[in-house]
Amino acid sequence: MATIHSSKTRPFASHNTVTPCTRTHQIGALALVIITFFLTRIFDQSLNSSSFSIPTSGQYRFKNDVVRFFDSGGSIFWPQRGYGTHLSLKIYVYDENEIDGLKHLLYGRDGKISPDSCVKGQWGTQVKIHRMLLQSRFRTRKKEEADLFFVPAYPKCVRVMGGLNDKEINQTYVKVLSQMPYFRLSGGRNHIFVFPSGAGAHLFKSWATYLNRSIILTPEGDRTDKRDTSAFNTWKDIIIPGNIDDGMTTHGSRIVESLPLSKRKHLANYFGRAQGKVGRLRLIELSKQYPDKLECPELKFSGPDKLGKKEYFEHLRNAKFCLAPRGESSWTLRFYESFFVECIPVILSDQAELPFQNVIDYSQISIKWPSTHIGTELLDYLESIPDKDIEEMIARGQKIRCLFAYTPESDSCSAFNAIMWELQRKVRQFHQSSETFWLHNRTIVNRNLVEFSKWKPPMPLP
């Protein structure tokens, strides 16, 4: 009877017998947990302690987002292909006292130009990137372990403020480069230079001879400064954002705050000098025909009518669309400023190149309009866009504008960290040039078979 009763209450018991949990099982489970914990710690420590990891495919938002974030919404998703899974860079920053002549590129021939005066204005990236690298966790003080080398110089500022003329800038760069054995070793391929203005690397007239292999950080990706040749090479160089006033990019209270669309006086605006440029002159004429739709005053840069910093941004925020025509060169700071007053930028510069296009879909946060069609059709088009669509574009722009701000490296989303990702993509395992040779035992020598450790500056440059 017991057997029959057992078979009814425990059907298929012979196939589902539960093994009792013994002390041996408990000890084994505990050991497995401990081993897993320590293996995880070892793996974590093998990664750069300061790195930003890239999530797996299931951790970022939809593909049609303007930019991909972690689920937490903090760090930007950089595509793994070509970049790696985390930031792991070692950058050597040349010291101003290390190389004869380098101080002249920083402070002028008389040493009287202050870096604080150079950090102001749209070209301040030349100073900010240098300062951030000096404090960066990616900085190394050992040349032999460096992935890349940063050459600090403020040529745009020094030239504008009369510290060096064009000829002196050229001569000083050549003198500086001839004292860098590692520059000679790689042919300049692992050396970084910042040229922050529309002139780009043309500030150094002989750039095509000496820097045609080096990494150039510049906001200008097109034919520059009235010249017919571009110093920008999409294979090796990096487009960076221009320098926006810190008072607009801080996390706290800004110089001005944005206005609701309903309170903005104009459909569009443009604030800048005409400079004799066709596109800018067309906008000025258009504003005279439609003053209620387009605000386009002639800006004064001196005298009682000069717009102050706060006044400038107060005007800029007072339109739904901020027009960004080309000037002496293709790039324009207004494109970046517009995101911080929450105005949709309209690019009227056909050759303009934009930064970080591997992670940003600019078609979702801006408009690019043919510069050959600046007229009433442009205003009619902008007027036809519903406020709902404008607000959605502004909201998307709010997400990514952190990539245009040169804020501390501790900010997971910043222009500096974005540049580090792009620089990591440029790192090579091996460097060589037409004047670099190697032997069977991996000894690097020059054309005269002199070992690298014995190279003495000044060295001949190509």
Secondary structure as a PSIPRED ss2 file (coil, helix, strand):
# PSIPRED VFORMAT (PSIPRED V4.0)

   1 M C   1.000  0.000  0.000
   2 A H   0.000  1.000  0.000
   3 T H   0.000  1.000  0.000
   4 I H   0.000  1.000  0.000
   5 H H   0.000  1.000  0.000
   6 S H   0.000  1.000  0.000
   7 S H   0.000  1.000  0.000
   8 K H   0.000  1.000  0.000
   9 T H   0.000  1.000  0.000
  10 R C   1.000  0.000  0.000
  11 P C   1.000  0.000  0.000
  12 F C   1.000  0.000  0.000
  13 A H   0.000  1.000  0.000
  14 S H   0.000  1.000  0.000
  15 H H   0.000  1.000  0.000
  16 N C   1.000  0.000  0.000
  17 T C   1.000  0.000  0.000
  18 V C   1.000  0.000  0.000
  19 T C   1.000  0.000  0.000
  20 P C   1.000  0.000  0.000
  21 C C   1.000  0.000  0.000
  22 T C   1.000  0.000  0.000
  23 R H   0.000  1.000  0.000
  24 T H   0.000  1.000  0.000
  25 H H   0.000  1.000  0.000
  26 Q H   0.000  1.000  0.000
  27 I H   0.000  1.000  0.000
  28 G H   0.000  1.000  0.000
  29 A H   0.000  1.000  0.000
  30 L H   0.000  1.000  0.000
  31 A H   0.000  1.000  0.000
  32 L H   0.000  1.000  0.000
  33 V H   0.000  1.000  0.000
  34 I H   0.000  1.000  0.000
  35 I H   0.000  1.000  0.000
  36 T H   0.000  1.000  0.000
  37 F H   0.000  1.000  0.000
  38 F H   0.000  1.000  0.000
  39 L H   0.000  1.000  0.000
  40 T H   0.000  1.000  0.000
  41 R H   0.000  1.000  0.000
  42 I H   0.000  1.000  0.000
  43 F H   0.000  1.000  0.000
  44 D H   0.000  1.000  0.000
  45 Q H   0.000  1.000  0.000
  46 S H   0.000  1.000  0.000
  47 L C   1.000  0.000  0.000
  48 N C   1.000  0.000  0.000
  49 S C   1.000  0.000  0.000
  50 S C   1.000  0.000  0.000
  51 S C   1.000  0.000  0.000
  52 F C   1.000  0.000  0.000
  53 S C   1.000  0.000  0.000
  54 I C   1.000  0.000  0.000
  55 P C   1.000  0.000  0.000
  56 T C   1.000  0.000  0.000
  57 S H   0.000  1.000  0.000
  58 G H   0.000  1.000  0.000
  59 Q H   0.000  1.000  0.000
  60 Y C   1.000  0.000  0.000
  61 R C   1.000  0.000  0.000
  62 F C   1.000  0.000  0.000
  63 K C   1.000  0.000  0.000
  64 N C   1.000  0.000  0.000
  65 D C   1.000  0.000  0.000
  66 V C   1.000  0.000  0.000
  67 V C   1.000  0.000  0.000
  68 R C   1.000  0.000  0.000
  69 F E   0.000  0.000  1.000
  70 F C   1.000  0.000  0.000
  71 D C   1.000  0.000  0.000
  72 S C   1.000  0.000  0.000
  73 G C   1.000  0.000  0.000
  74 G C   1.000  0.000  0.000
  75 S C   1.000  0.000  0.000
  76 I E   0.000  0.000  1.000
  77 F C   1.000  0.000  0.000
  78 W C   1.000  0.000  0.000
  79 P C   1.000  0.000  0.000
  80 Q C   1.000  0.000  0.000
  81 R C   1.000  0.000  0.000
  82 G C   1.000  0.000  0.000
  83 Y C   1.000  0.000  0.000
  84 G C   1.000  0.000  0.000
  85 T C   1.000  0.000  0.000
  86 H C   1.000  0.000  0.000
  87 L C   1.000  0.000  0.000
  88 S C   1.000  0.000  0.000
  89 L C   1.000  0.000  0.000
  90 K C   1.000  0.000  0.000
  91 I E   0.000  0.000  1.000
  92 Y E   0.000  0.000  1.000
  93 V E   0.000  0.000  1.000
  94 Y C   1.000  0.000  0.000
  95 D C   1.000  0.000  0.000
  96 E C   1.000  0.000  0.000
  97 N C   1.000  0.000  0.000
  98 E C   1.000  0.000  0.000
  99 I C   1.000  0.000  0.000
 100 D C   1.000  0.000  0.000
 101 G C   1.000  0.000  0.000
 102 L H   0.000  1.000  0.000
 103 K H   0.000  1.000  0.000
 104 H H   0.000  1.000  0.000
 105 L H   0.000  1.000  0.000
 106 L H   0.000  1.000  0.000
 107 Y H   0.000  1.000  0.000
 108 G C   1.000  0.000  0.000
 109 R C   1.000  0.000  0.000
 110 D C   1.000  0.000  0.000
 111 G C   1.000  0.000  0.000
 112 K C   1.000  0.000  0.000
 113 I C   1.000  0.000  0.000
 114 S C   1.000  0.000  0.000
 115 P H   0.000  1.000  0.000
 116 D H   0.000  1.000  0.000
 117 S H   0.000  1.000  0.000
 118 C H   0.000  1.000  0.000
 119 V C   1.000  0.000  0.000
 120 K C   1.000  0.000  0.000
 121 G C   1.000  0.000  0.000
 122 Q C   1.000  0.000  0.000
 123 W C   1.000  0.000  0.000
 124 G C   1.000  0.000  0.000
 125 T H   0.000  1.000  0.000
 126 Q H   0.000  1.000  0.000
 127 V H   0.000  1.000  0.000
 128 K H   0.000  1.000  0.000
 129 I H   0.000  1.000  0.000
 130 H H   0.000  1.000  0.000
 131 R H   0.000  1.000  0.000
 132 M H   0.000  1.000  0.000
 133 L H   0.000  1.000  0.000
 134 L H   0.000  1.000  0.000
 135 Q C   1.000  0.000  0.000
 136 S C   1.000  0.000  0.000
 137 R C   1.000  0.000  0.000
 138 F C   1.000  0.000  0.000
 139 R E   0.000  0.000  1.000
 140 T E   0.000  0.000  1.000
 141 R C   1.000  0.000  0.000
 142 K C   1.000  0.000  0.000
 143 K H   0.000  1.000  0.000
 144 E H   0.000  1.000  0.000
 145 E H   0.000  1.000  0.000
 146 A C   1.000  0.000  0.000
 147 D C   1.000  0.000  0.000
 148 L E   0.000  0.000  1.000
 149 F E   0.000  0.000  1.000
 150 F E   0.000  0.000  1.000
 151 V C   1.000  0.000  0.000
 152 P C   1.000  0.000  0.000
 153 A C   1.000  0.000  0.000
 154 Y C   1.000  0.000  0.000
 155 P H   0.000  1.000  0.000
 156 K H   0.000  1.000  0.000
 157 C H   0.000  1.000  0.000
 158 V H   0.000  1.000  0.000
 159 R H   0.000  1.000  0.000
 160 V H   0.000  1.000  0.000
 161 M C   1.000  0.000  0.000
 162 G C   1.000  0.000  0.000
 163 G C   1.000  0.000  0.000
 164 L C   1.000  0.000  0.000
 165 N C   1.000  0.000  0.000
 166 D H   0.000  1.000  0.000
 167 K H   0.000  1.000  0.000
 168 E H   0.000  1.000  0.000
 169 I H   0.000  1.000  0.000
 170 N H   0.000  1.000  0.000
 171 Q H   0.000  1.000  0.000
 172 T H   0.000  1.000  0.000
 173 Y H   0.000  1.000  0.000
 174 V H   0.000  1.000  0.000
 175 K H   0.000  1.000  0.000
 176 V H   0.000  1.000  0.000
 177 L H   0.000  1.000  0.000
 178 S C   1.000  0.000  0.000
 179 Q C   1.000  0.000  0.000
 180 M C   1.000  0.000  0.000
 181 P H   0.000  1.000  0.000
 182 Y H   0.000  1.000  0.000
 183 F H   0.000  1.000  0.000
 184 R H   0.000  1.000  0.000
 185 L H   0.000  1.000  0.000
 186 S H   0.000  1.000  0.000
 187 G C   1.000  0.000  0.000
 188 G C   1.000  0.000  0.000
 189 R C   1.000  0.000  0.000
 190 N C   1.000  0.000  0.000
 191 H E   0.000  0.000  1.000
 192 I E   0.000  0.000  1.000
 193 F E   0.000  0.000  1.000
 194 V E   0.000  0.000  1.000
 195 F C   1.000  0.000  0.000
 196 P C   1.000  0.000  0.000
 197 S C   1.000  0.000  0.000
 198 G C   1.000  0.000  0.000
 199 A C   1.000  0.000  0.000
 200 G H   0.000  1.000  0.000
 201 A H   0.000  1.000  0.000
 202 H H   0.000  1.000  0.000
 203 L H   0.000  1.000  0.000
 204 F C   1.000  0.000  0.000
 205 K C   1.000  0.000  0.000
 206 S C   1.000  0.000  0.000
 207 W H   0.000  1.000  0.000
 208 A H   0.000  1.000  0.000
 209 T H   0.000  1.000  0.000
 210 Y H   0.000  1.000  0.000
 211 L C   1.000  0.000  0.000
 212 N C   1.000  0.000  0.000
 213 R C   1.000  0.000  0.000
 214 S C   1.000  0.000  0.000
 215 I E   0.000  0.000  1.000
 216 I E   0.000  0.000  1.000
 217 L E   0.000  0.000  1.000
 218 T E   0.000  0.000  1.000
 219 P C   1.000  0.000  0.000
 220 E C   1.000  0.000  0.000
 221 G C   1.000  0.000  0.000
 222 D C   1.000  0.000  0.000
 223 R C   1.000  0.000  0.000
 224 T C   1.000  0.000  0.000
 225 D C   1.000  0.000  0.000
 226 K C   1.000  0.000  0.000
 227 R C   1.000  0.000  0.000
 228 D C   1.000  0.000  0.000
 229 T C   1.000  0.000  0.000
 230 S C   1.000  0.000  0.000
 231 A C   1.000  0.000  0.000
 232 F C   1.000  0.000  0.000
 233 N C   1.000  0.000  0.000
 234 T C   1.000  0.000  0.000
 235 W C   1.000  0.000  0.000
 236 K C   1.000  0.000  0.000
 237 D C   1.000  0.000  0.000
 238 I E   0.000  0.000  1.000
 239 I E   0.000  0.000  1.000
 240 I C   1.000  0.000  0.000
 241 P C   1.000  0.000  0.000
 242 G C   1.000  0.000  0.000
 243 N C   1.000  0.000  0.000
 244 I C   1.000  0.000  0.000
 245 D C   1.000  0.000  0.000
 246 D H   0.000  1.000  0.000
 247 G H   0.000  1.000  0.000
 248 M H   0.000  1.000  0.000
 249 T H   0.000  1.000  0.000
 250 T C   1.000  0.000  0.000
 251 H C   1.000  0.000  0.000
 252 G C   1.000  0.000  0.000
 253 S C   1.000  0.000  0.000
 254 R C   1.000  0.000  0.000
 255 I C   1.000  0.000  0.000
 256 V C   1.000  0.000  0.000
 257 E C   1.000  0.000  0.000
 258 S C   1.000  0.000  0.000
 259 L C   1.000  0.000  0.000
 260 P C   1.000  0.000  0.000
 261 L H   0.000  1.000  0.000
 262 S H   0.000  1.000  0.000
 263 K H   0.000  1.000  0.000
 264 R C   1.000  0.000  0.000
 265 K C   1.000  0.000  0.000
 266 H E   0.000  0.000  1.000
 267 L E   0.000  0.000  1.000
 268 A E   0.000  0.000  1.000
 269 N E   0.000  0.000  1.000
 270 Y C   1.000  0.000  0.000
 271 F C   1.000  0.000  0.000
 272 G E   0.000  0.000  1.000
 273 R C   1.000  0.000  0.000
 274 A C   1.000  0.000  0.000
 275 Q C   1.000  0.000  0.000
 276 G C   1.000  0.000  0.000
 277 K C   1.000  0.000  0.000
 278 V H   0.000  1.000  0.000
 279 G H   0.000  1.000  0.000
 280 R H   0.000  1.000  0.000
 281 L H   0.000  1.000  0.000
 282 R H   0.000  1.000  0.000
 283 L H   0.000  1.000  0.000
 284 I H   0.000  1.000  0.000
 285 E H   0.000  1.000  0.000
 286 L H   0.000  1.000  0.000
 287 S H   0.000  1.000  0.000
 288 K H   0.000  1.000  0.000
 289 Q H   0.000  1.000  0.000
 290 Y C   1.000  0.000  0.000
 291 P C   1.000  0.000  0.000
 292 D C   1.000  0.000  0.000
 293 K C   1.000  0.000  0.000
 294 L E   0.000  0.000  1.000
 295 E E   0.000  0.000  1.000
 296 C C   1.000  0.000  0.000
 297 P C   1.000  0.000  0.000
 298 E E   0.000  0.000  1.000
 299 L C   1.000  0.000  0.000
 300 K C   1.000  0.000  0.000
 301 F C   1.000  0.000  0.000
 302 S C   1.000  0.000  0.000
 303 G C   1.000  0.000  0.000
 304 P C   1.000  0.000  0.000
 305 D C   1.000  0.000  0.000
 306 K C   1.000  0.000  0.000
 307 L C   1.000  0.000  0.000
 308 G C   1.000  0.000  0.000
 309 K H   0.000  1.000  0.000
 310 K H   0.000  1.000  0.000
 311 E H   0.000  1.000  0.000
 312 Y H   0.000  1.000  0.000
 313 F H   0.000  1.000  0.000
 314 E H   0.000  1.000  0.000
 315 H H   0.000  1.000  0.000
 316 L H   0.000  1.000  0.000
 317 R C   1.000  0.000  0.000
 318 N C   1.000  0.000  0.000
 319 A E   0.000  0.000  1.000
 320 K E   0.000  0.000  1.000
 321 F E   0.000  0.000  1.000
 322 C E   0.000  0.000  1.000
 323 L E   0.000  0.000  1.000
 324 A E   0.000  0.000  1.000
 325 P E   0.000  0.000  1.000
 326 R C   1.000  0.000  0.000
 327 G C   1.000  0.000  0.000
 328 E C   1.000  0.000  0.000
 329 S C   1.000  0.000  0.000
 330 S C   1.000  0.000  0.000
 331 W C   1.000  0.000  0.000
 332 T C   1.000  0.000  0.000
 333 L H   0.000  1.000  0.000
 334 R H   0.000  1.000  0.000
 335 F H   0.000  1.000  0.000
 336 Y H   0.000  1.000  0.000
 337 E H   0.000  1.000  0.000
 338 S H   0.000  1.000  0.000
 339 F H   0.000  1.000  0.000
 340 F H   0.000  1.000  0.000
 341 V C   1.000  0.000  0.000
 342 E C   1.000  0.000  0.000
 343 C C   1.000  0.000  0.000
 344 I E   0.000  0.000  1.000
 345 P E   0.000  0.000  1.000
 346 V E   0.000  0.000  1.000
 347 I E   0.000  0.000  1.000
 348 L E   0.000  0.000  1.000
 349 S C   1.000  0.000  0.000
 350 D C   1.000  0.000  0.000
 351 Q C   1.000  0.000  0.000
 352 A C   1.000  0.000  0.000
 353 E C   1.000  0.000  0.000
 354 L C   1.000  0.000  0.000
 355 P C   1.000  0.000  0.000
 356 F C   1.000  0.000  0.000
 357 Q C   1.000  0.000  0.000
 358 N C   1.000  0.000  0.000
 359 V C   1.000  0.000  0.000
 360 I C   1.000  0.000  0.000
 361 D C   1.000  0.000  0.000
 362 Y H   0.000  1.000  0.000
 363 S H   0.000  1.000  0.000
 364 Q H   0.000  1.000  0.000
 365 I C   1.000  0.000  0.000
 366 S C   1.000  0.000  0.000
 367 I E   0.000  0.000  1.000
 368 K E   0.000  0.000  1.000
 369 W C   1.000  0.000  0.000
 370 P C   1.000  0.000  0.000
 371 S H   0.000  1.000  0.000
 372 T H   0.000  1.000  0.000
 373 H H   0.000  1.000  0.000
 374 I C   1.000  0.000  0.000
 375 G C   1.000  0.000  0.000
 376 T H   0.000  1.000  0.000
 377 E H   0.000  1.000  0.000
 378 L H   0.000  1.000  0.000
 379 L H   0.000  1.000  0.000
 380 D H   0.000  1.000  0.000
 381 Y H   0.000  1.000  0.000
 382 L H   0.000  1.000  0.000
 383 E H   0.000  1.000  0.000
 384 S H   0.000  1.000  0.000
 385 I C   1.000  0.000  0.000
 386 P C   1.000  0.000  0.000
 387 D H   0.000  1.000  0.000
 388 K H   0.000  1.000  0.000
 389 D H   0.000  1.000  0.000
 390 I H   0.000  1.000  0.000
 391 E H   0.000  1.000  0.000
 392 E H   0.000  1.000  0.000
 393 M H   0.000  1.000  0.000
 394 I H   0.000  1.000  0.000
 395 A H   0.000  1.000  0.000
 396 R H   0.000  1.000  0.000
 397 G H   0.000  1.000  0.000
 398 Q H   0.000  1.000  0.000
 399 K H   0.000  1.000  0.000
 400 I H   0.000  1.000  0.000
 401 R H   0.000  1.000  0.000
 402 C H   0.000  1.000  0.000
 403 L H   0.000  1.000  0.000
 404 F H   0.000  1.000  0.000
 405 A C   1.000  0.000  0.000
 406 Y C   1.000  0.000  0.000
 407 T C   1.000  0.000  0.000
 408 P C   1.000  0.000  0.000
 409 E C   1.000  0.000  0.000
 410 S C   1.000  0.000  0.000
 411 D C   1.000  0.000  0.000
 412 S C   1.000  0.000  0.000
 413 C C   1.000  0.000  0.000
 414 S C   1.000  0.000  0.000
 415 A H   0.000  1.000  0.000
 416 F H   0.000  1.000  0.000
 417 N H   0.000  1.000  0.000
 418 A H   0.000  1.000  0.000
 419 I H   0.000  1.000  0.000
 420 M H   0.000  1.000  0.000
 421 W H   0.000  1.000  0.000
 422 E H   0.000  1.000  0.000
 423 L H   0.000  1.000  0.000
 424 Q H   0.000  1.000  0.000
 425 R H   0.000  1.000  0.000
 426 K H   0.000  1.000  0.000
 427 V C   1.000  0.000  0.000
 428 R C   1.000  0.000  0.000
 429 Q C   1.000  0.000  0.000
 430 F C   1.000  0.000  0.000
 431 H C   1.000  0.000  0.000
 432 Q C   1.000  0.000  0.000
 433 S C   1.000  0.000  0.000
 434 S C   1.000  0.000  0.000
 435 E C   1.000  0.000  0.000
 436 T C   1.000  0.000  0.000
 437 F E   0.000  0.000  1.000
 438 W E   0.000  0.000  1.000
 439 L C   1.000  0.000  0.000
 440 H C   1.000  0.000  0.000
 441 N C   1.000  0.000  0.000
 442 R C   1.000  0.000  0.000
 443 T C   1.000  0.000  0.000
 444 I E   0.000  0.000  1.000
 445 V E   0.000  0.000  1.000
 446 N C   1.000  0.000  0.000
 447 R C   1.000  0.000  0.000
 448 N C   1.000  0.000  0.000
 449 L C   1.000  0.000  0.000
 450 V C   1.000  0.000  0.000
 451 E E   0.000  0.000  1.000
 452 F H   0.000  1.000  0.000
 453 S H   0.000  1.000  0.000
 454 K H   0.000  1.000  0.000
 455 W C   1.000  0.000  0.000
 456 K C   1.000  0.000  0.000
 457 P C   1.000  0.000  0.000
 458 P C   1.000  0.000  0.000
 459 M C   1.000  0.000  0.000
 460 P C   1.000  0.000  0.000
 461 L C   1.000  0.000  0.000
 462 P C   1.000  0.000  0.000
